[in-house]
């Protein structure tokens, strides 16, 4: 594990993990493990991560790939193959190698789970149909998910059993069909109404244009894939596309992360920054009015910012008294930013205050979104202009949010007196609505 992530996940983070327990209890996670990750030495640690998830009442469905294993067998036996990953045509020879690889990998996974005290089952829980002819090409023994016994799957998971799906399924007539594991995992996640679809890969996440994306809304993903289609690793591109399809069908979050990193699952699920790429549906993040239950988190953010003199300190009592003025930016039910709008005079001028973003989300446009939301709120309340006071972030307001530099003469009398007496020498910024 890198030092960065080793430092993040330590015993005191148990408090953070406990925050997620009510949210994830009885939720279904579909975890797709690349064949190369299943063959990696870190796979035993992944099984331990899964054991932790199970102990927190998370329902896990495991899907594994065999691309690396097919390639290895083909090289050892000097056997030509048609396609290693089940996305192209599967000829008779490749199907035989796939059956061998799926048996070996599936057997190992079930054994690893059992060694960690986890009950699992690898059985005919799903049925496939042939892919048929795609773009004029006969895909032969390549298939796609047709039916899955959801009732049986539910009963297994209720009995604390992990269903394990390999990428070779039976067809309607009992024939074997090679199925792409990314496609299989995405289809299962959608049919099971999973809250998370997690791809464990030998890649750090979705990389495009020299940038690794950590957090991306699904609507932005579509444009990104079109823009960088030829610049994204083929295997990661497959996962990103199927993740998008799964989110379209109701899965709320999909993750692409490096399965070779110790603790990868726990870091991605329980760390606010995460390890890889998270693709989320619209409801994943929101700006909303603050509630009394947010006071402790709000106070913590404001207290930390006040230490660097970025803004004035507010007590818990003050926050509670003025909580109706605050808005919070919430990500995955965690508060990562805030702002406030308050009346400065008779309803014509509002003050924009406490624009704060947690350090690990700075530089991602969260502050701008908070300000835009606050300005729209002020406009709806018929304020004519908004004033912000800043000691350290004036350029953010002017360059990013369209404020103009003002003077203390622009302040209402009461605020002018406060500005003169508090000694902060804040710059006055104005936005006409």
SULLINZI-V586028 format. One record per backbone hydrogen bond with DSSP energy under -0.5 kcal/mol. NH is the residue of the N-H (numbers start at 0). CO is the residue of the C=O. If there is no record, write none. Layout:
nh:NH co:CO
nh:NH co:CO
This chain:
nh:5 co:1
nh:6 co:2
nh:7 co:3
nh:8 co:4
nh:9 co:7
nh:12 co:9
nh:13 co:10
nh:14 co:11
nh:16 co:12
nh:17 co:13
nh:18 co:14
nh:19 co:15
nh:19 co:16
nh:20 co:16
nh:21 co:17
nh:23 co:19
nh:24 co:20
nh:25 co:56
nh:26 co:23
nh:28 co:26
nh:28 co:58
nh:29 co:27
nh:29 co:195
nh:30 co:28
nh:30 co:60
nh:31 co:29
nh:31 co:197
nh:32 co:30
nh:32 co:62
nh:33 co:31
nh:33 co:199
nh:37 co:33
nh:38 co:34
nh:39 co:36
nh:42 co:39
nh:43 co:40
nh:44 co:41
nh:45 co:41
nh:46 co:42
nh:47 co:43
nh:48 co:44
nh:49 co:45
nh:50 co:46
nh:51 co:47
nh:52 co:48
nh:53 co:49
nh:54 co:50
nh:55 co:51
nh:55 co:52
nh:56 co:53
nh:57 co:52
nh:58 co:26
nh:59 co:57
nh:60 co:28
nh:61 co:162
nh:62 co:30
nh:63 co:164
nh:64 co:32
nh:69 co:65
nh:70 co:66
nh:71 co:67
nh:72 co:68
nh:73 co:69
nh:74 co:70
nh:75 co:71
nh:76 co:72
nh:77 co:73
nh:77 co:74
nh:78 co:73
nh:79 co:77
nh:89 co:138
nh:90 co:88
nh:94 co:90
nh:95 co:91
nh:96 co:92
nh:97 co:93
nh:98 co:94
nh:99 co:95
nh:100 co:96
nh:101 co:97
nh:102 co:98
nh:103 co:99
nh:104 co:100
nh:105 co:101
nh:106 co:102
nh:107 co:103
nh:108 co:104
nh:109 co:105
nh:110 co:106
nh:111 co:107
nh:112 co:108
nh:113 co:109
nh:114 co:110
nh:115 co:111
nh:115 co:112
nh:116 co:113
nh:117 co:112
nh:118 co:159
nh:120 co:161
nh:122 co:120
nh:124 co:122
nh:126 co:146
nh:127 co:169
nh:128 co:143
nh:130 co:141
nh:131 co:141
nh:133 co:131
nh:133 co:136
nh:136 co:133
nh:138 co:131
nh:138 co:136
nh:140 co:89
nh:141 co:138
nh:142 co:177
nh:143 co:128
nh:145 co:126
nh:146 co:126
nh:148 co:124
nh:149 co:147
nh:152 co:148
nh:153 co:149
nh:154 co:150
nh:155 co:151
nh:156 co:152
nh:157 co:153
nh:158 co:154
nh:159 co:156
nh:160 co:155
nh:161 co:118
nh:162 co:59
nh:162 co:160
nh:163 co:120
nh:164 co:61
nh:165 co:163
nh:168 co:176
nh:169 co:125
nh:170 co:174
nh:173 co:170
nh:176 co:168
nh:177 co:140
nh:178 co:166
nh:179 co:85
nh:179 co:142
nh:183 co:179
nh:184 co:180
nh:185 co:181
nh:186 co:182
nh:187 co:183
nh:188 co:184
nh:189 co:185
nh:190 co:186
nh:191 co:187
nh:192 co:189
nh:193 co:188
nh:194 co:27
nh:195 co:27
nh:196 co:252
nh:197 co:29
nh:198 co:196
nh:198 co:254
nh:199 co:31
nh:199 co:197
nh:200 co:198
nh:200 co:256
nh:205 co:212
nh:206 co:204
nh:207 co:210
nh:210 co:207
nh:212 co:205
nh:212 co:210
nh:215 co:277
nh:217 co:279
nh:219 co:216
nh:220 co:216
nh:221 co:217
nh:222 co:218
nh:223 co:219
nh:224 co:220
nh:225 co:221
nh:226 co:222
nh:227 co:223
nh:230 co:227
nh:231 co:227
nh:231 co:228
nh:236 co:232
nh:237 co:233
nh:238 co:234
nh:239 co:235
nh:240 co:236
nh:241 co:237
nh:242 co:238
nh:243 co:239
nh:244 co:240
nh:245 co:241
nh:246 co:242
nh:247 co:243
nh:248 co:244
nh:249 co:246
nh:250 co:245
nh:251 co:193
nh:252 co:194
nh:253 co:278
nh:254 co:196
nh:255 co:276
nh:256 co:198
nh:258 co:200
nh:258 co:256
nh:260 co:257
nh:263 co:260
nh:266 co:262
nh:267 co:263
nh:268 co:264
nh:269 co:265
nh:270 co:266
nh:276 co:255
nh:277 co:213
nh:278 co:253
nh:278 co:276
nh:279 co:215
nh:279 co:277
nh:280 co:251
nh:283 co:280
nh:284 co:281
nh:285 co:329
nh:287 co:327
nh:289 co:325
nh:293 co:290
nh:294 co:291
nh:297 co:293
nh:298 co:294
nh:299 co:295
nh:300 co:296
nh:301 co:297
nh:302 co:298
nh:303 co:299
nh:304 co:300
nh:305 co:301
nh:306 co:302
nh:307 co:303
nh:307 co:304
nh:308 co:305
nh:309 co:304
nh:318 co:314
nh:319 co:315
nh:320 co:316
nh:321 co:317
nh:322 co:319
nh:324 co:321
nh:325 co:322
nh:326 co:338
nh:327 co:287
nh:328 co:336
nh:329 co:285
nh:329 co:327
nh:330 co:333
nh:331 co:283
nh:333 co:330
nh:335 co:328
nh:335 co:333
nh:336 co:328
nh:337 co:355
nh:338 co:326
nh:339 co:352
nh:340 co:324
nh:341 co:350
nh:343 co:348
nh:344 co:348
nh:349 co:384
nh:350 co:341
nh:351 co:349
nh:351 co:386
nh:352 co:339
nh:352 co:350
nh:355 co:337
nh:355 co:353
nh:357 co:335
nh:360 co:357
nh:361 co:358
nh:363 co:360
nh:365 co:360
nh:368 co:364
nh:369 co:365
nh:370 co:366
nh:371 co:367
nh:372 co:368
nh:373 co:369
nh:374 co:370
nh:375 co:371
nh:376 co:372
nh:377 co:373
nh:378 co:374
nh:379 co:375
nh:380 co:376
nh:381 co:378
nh:382 co:377
nh:383 co:347
nh:384 co:347
nh:385 co:430
nh:386 co:349
nh:387 co:428
nh:388 co:351
nh:389 co:426
nh:395 co:392
nh:396 co:392
nh:397 co:393
nh:398 co:394
nh:399 co:394
nh:399 co:395
nh:400 co:395
nh:401 co:397
nh:402 co:396
nh:403 co:429
nh:405 co:427
nh:409 co:406
nh:410 co:407
nh:415 co:411
nh:416 co:412
nh:417 co:413
nh:418 co:414
nh:419 co:415
nh:420 co:416
nh:421 co:417
nh:422 co:418
nh:426 co:389
nh:428 co:387
nh:428 co:426
nh:429 co:403
nh:430 co:385
nh:432 co:383
